[in-house]
Amino acid sequence: MLDNIAGQTFAQCLPATAEDGHVVNIGRLDGAESTINLDHLSYRHLNVHGVSFGFTRDWEMADIIAGLLPDVIPAVARGEIRPVIDRAADITDFQQAAGRLRSGEAVGKIVLTLASA
């Protein structure tokens, strides 16, 4: 189970995950704190892993990229996998962009651009 939201959504992921499953938190849009029912974690024998690409260690990123190379990167190159872009904004508007992401109104990523000199 991949959790992009965190907050109480993370807690709701636990009973929705298969026994002996893995829950990977990769986002914090609803906040960094969650109250979980430990029975959901323990009775289902779940593994929980936190990931943040902003804090990923070099050796982890190398493994991630190596895992993407055989199938994912060629699919991106062929145009079979494309990012969903909500909008592009000048980097000076980063606070508004972050607010839009936190609001839940954004559909996809927001690309910050640098004005050419």
SULTA-V822356 format. One line per field, one symbol per residue. ss: DSSP state (H for helix, E for strand, - for the rest). phi: phi as a letter, one per 20 degrees, with the letter a starting at -180 (. if undefined). psi: psi as a letter, one per 30 degrees, with the letter a starting at -180 (. if undefined). A space follows every 10 residues. Layout:
ss: ???
phi: ???
psi: ???
This chain:
ss: -EE---HHHH HHHHH----- -EEEE----- -------HHH HHH---EEEE -------HHH HHHHHHHHHH HHHHHHH--- ----EEEEEE HHHHHHHHHH HHH-----EE EEE----
phi: .ddedmlffg fffffeefgm ecddecbcfe oedbddefff fffeleddcd cbffcffgff fffffffegf dfffffffnf ccfedfadbf gfegffffff fffnefdoed eeddffe
psi: kkjfebbfee efeefgklkg lkkjkglheg lfkkjljfee eeffhlkkkk kjffgkleee eeeeeeffee eeeeeeefgf kkljjelkkk ffgeeeeeee effgfkjalk kklkkk.
